[in-house]
Amino acid sequence: MTDFRTGTRAVIFDMDGVIADSEPLHRLSFQRLFAEIGVEPVGMEPWHRFIGTSDRHALLQMLDGREVGPSVDELLDRKGRHFLKLLREKEPLFPEIPALVDRLADCFPLAVASGSLRSAITAILELQDLQRHFRHTVSVQDVARGKPAPDLFLRAAELLGEPPEACVVIEDSPPGVSAARAAGMRVMAITNTSPAQALLEADAVVSSYAEVQTLLLGEPAPAFP
């Protein structure tokens, strides 16, 4: 197994499926959007094919070339408003995340690199004041290409002032793992939203946040609340 303790100088988190159990909320937000405009989405199922991709990519796939009146940008804005409302209602942080982030921030500079919109990243990191632990955040609006292209992670490394090889990424989706590998970074994949066999491109596949902390810090697995 990859030695994550050697040469690691920064840690980059994906957000959806890693910091927050927000993928079901993205799906519900799109369902509400399409109900609102009175159009049946194409190919929403299986939903896992959209995990790790951008809202724009998912929307265009579900529109399937149809003109529905509002522009794509307006539809994305409306979907985003549904998502923010659900976030405030559900507060979907994984319960182990605050303690893990707090501990890792003692040892490494942290960043978030997410295919979500900036407004969604801000809203999630405001939960339990997580924002104070992250030096930088990068959204899909900040780069030319979303995952599986490496742009998000390369921009995060640039902001952190570290070379890609000194960064470890924590991901949960095959496109995210591919993006981290394409960026030249080591990547740890957690099986929150994808099965282990779909994440084998990662340097390590874990099933718990305790394993993440042990691999990065060499500490015994903590008893997260």
C-alpha positions in Angstrom: 0.0 0.0 0.0 1.1 3.5 -0.7 2.9 5.3 2.2 0.8 8.5 2.5 2.9 9.7 5.4 6.0 10.2 3.3 6.2 13.4 1.3 2.7 14.6 2.0 2.6 18.4 2.5 -1.1 19.2 1.8 -4.5 17.4 1.7 -7.2 18.2 -0.8 -10.8 17.1 -0.1 -13.5 16.5 -2.6 -16.8 17.7 -1.2 -19.9 15.8 -2.4 -19.7 12.3 -1.0 -16.6 13.0 1.1 -17.4 16.0 3.4 -21.1 15.8 3.0 -23.6 13.1 2.1 -25.0 15.4 -0.5 -25.3 13.3 -3.6 -29.0 12.4 -2.7 -29.7 16.1 -2.4 -28.2 16.8 -5.8 -30.5 14.1 -7.3 -33.6 15.5 -5.4 -32.7 19.0 -6.6 -32.7 18.0 -10.2 -36.0 16.1 -9.7 -37.6 19.3 -8.3 -36.1 21.4 -11.1 -37.6 19.1 -13.8 -40.9 18.9 -12.0 -40.9 22.7 -11.9 -40.4 23.1 -15.6 -42.8 20.2 -16.5 -40.2 18.1 -18.4 -39.3 14.5 -17.8 -35.5 14.1 -17.3 -33.7 11.7 -19.7 -31.5 9.0 -18.1 -31.6 10.2 -14.5 -31.3 6.5 -13.5 -28.9 5.1 -12.7 -27.9 8.2 -10.8 -24.4 6.9 -10.0 -23.3 7.8 -13.6 -23.4 11.5 -12.6 -21.5 11.2 -9.4 -18.3 13.1 -9.6 -19.4 15.1 -12.6 -20.5 18.7 -12.8 -24.1 20.0 -12.6 -23.8 21.3 -16.1 -22.8 17.9 -17.5 -25.6 16.2 -15.6 -28.2 18.7 -16.7 -27.2 18.6 -20.4 -27.4 14.8 -20.3 -30.9 14.9 -18.8 -32.1 17.5 -21.2 -30.8 15.4 -24.1 -30.7 18.3 -26.6 -34.3 19.5 -25.8 -35.0 23.2 -25.7 -37.1 23.9 -22.6 -37.4 27.7 -22.5 -35.0 28.8 -19.7 -31.3 28.8 -20.6 -28.9 26.2 -19.2 -27.4 28.8 -16.9 -30.9 29.8 -15.6 -31.7 26.1 -15.0 -28.4 25.6 -13.2 -29.2 28.6 -11.0 -32.6 27.3 -10.2 -31.2 23.8 -9.4 -28.7 25.5 -7.2 -31.4 27.2 -5.2 -33.2 24.0 -4.6 -29.9 22.4 -3.5 -29.1 25.2 -1.0 -32.6 24.9 0.5 -32.1 21.2 1.0 -28.7 21.7 2.5 -30.0 24.1 5.1 -32.8 21.6 5.9 -30.7 18.4 6.1 -27.2 19.6 7.1 -25.8 16.4 5.6 -22.2 16.4 6.9 -20.8 13.0 7.5 -20.6 12.9 11.3 -16.9 11.9 11.5 -15.8 14.8 9.2 -15.6 17.7 11.8 -13.2 15.7 14.0 -11.1 14.4 11.1 -10.8 17.8 9.4 -9.9 19.4 12.8 -7.1 16.9 13.3 -5.7 17.0 9.8 -5.7 20.8 9.8 -3.2 20.6 12.7 -0.7 18.8 10.4 -1.4 19.9 6.8 -2.8 22.9 4.9 -6.2 21.8 3.5 -8.2 22.7 0.4 -11.5 21.7 -1.1 -11.7 21.0 -4.9 -15.2 20.2 -6.0 -17.3 20.0 -9.1 -20.1 21.8 -7.3 -20.9 25.5 -7.6 -19.1 27.9 -5.3 -22.4 28.7 -3.5 -22.9 25.0 -2.6 -19.3 24.7 -1.3 -19.7 27.8 0.9 -23.0 26.6 2.3 -21.6 23.1 3.2 -18.4 24.5 4.8 -20.4 26.9 6.9 -21.9 23.9 8.6 -20.1 23.5 12.0 -17.7 26.2 10.9 -15.7 23.9 8.7 -14.5 26.8 6.6 -11.9 27.9 9.1 -9.9 24.7 8.5 -9.6 25.1 4.7 -7.1 27.6 3.3 -8.6 27.5 -0.2 -11.6 26.2 -2.1 -11.9 25.6 -5.8 -15.2 25.1 -7.6 -16.1 24.1 -11.1 -16.6 27.8 -11.9 -12.9 28.4 -11.3 -11.5 26.1 -14.0 -11.9 25.3 -17.6 -12.7 21.7 -17.2 -14.4 19.6 -14.5 -13.5 16.0 -13.5 -12.2 13.7 -14.8 -9.8 16.4 -16.1 -7.2 17.4 -13.5 -7.9 21.2 -13.5 -9.6 21.4 -10.1 -6.9 19.6 -8.3 -4.1 21.4 -10.1 -5.6 24.7 -9.2 -5.9 23.7 -5.5 -2.3 22.7 -5.4 -1.3 26.0 -7.0 -3.2 27.9 -4.4 -1.7 25.8 -1.6 1.8 26.5 -3.0 2.6 22.8 -3.2 3.7 20.6 -6.2 1.1 18.0 -7.2 3.2 15.1 -5.9 3.1 16.6 -2.4 -0.7 16.6 -2.3 -3.0 13.8 -1.3 -6.6 13.8 -2.5 -9.5 12.3 -0.7 -12.2 11.3 -3.2 -15.3 9.0 -3.5 -16.0 8.7 -7.2 -14.3 7.2 -10.3 -14.1 10.5 -12.1 -12.6 12.2 -9.1 -10.0 9.5 -8.7 -9.1 9.7 -12.4 -8.8 13.5 -12.0 -6.5 13.2 -9.1 -4.3 10.7 -10.8 -4.2 12.8 -14.0 -3.0 15.7 -11.7 -0.1 13.6 -10.6 -1.4 13.3 -7.0 -1.8 10.4 -4.7 -5.4 9.6 -4.0 -7.3 7.9 -1.2 -10.8 6.8 -2.2 -13.5 6.2 0.4 -16.4 3.9 -0.4 -19.2 6.3 0.6 -20.9 6.4 -2.8 -19.1 4.0 -5.1 -18.1 0.3 -4.4 -14.5 -0.5 -3.9 -14.2 -2.3 -7.3 -15.0 1.0 -9.0 -12.2 2.8 -7.2 -9.3 0.6 -7.9 -7.4 3.3 -9.7 -6.8 5.0 -6.3 -3.6 4.4 -4.3 -5.7 3.2 -1.4 -9.4 2.4 -1.0 -10.8 2.8 2.5 -14.3 2.3 4.1 -13.9 4.7 7.1 -12.6 8.1 8.1 -10.6 6.4 10.8 -8.6 4.6 8.1 -8.0 8.0 6.4 -6.5 9.4 9.6 -4.4 6.4 10.3 -3.0 6.3 6.7 -2.2 10.1 6.8 -0.9 10.4 10.3 0.1 7.0 11.4 -2.1 7.3 14.4 -4.3 4.5 15.8 -7.8 4.7 14.4 -9.7 7.2 16.5 -13.1 6.6 18.0 -15.1 9.2 16.0 -18.3 10.3 17.6 
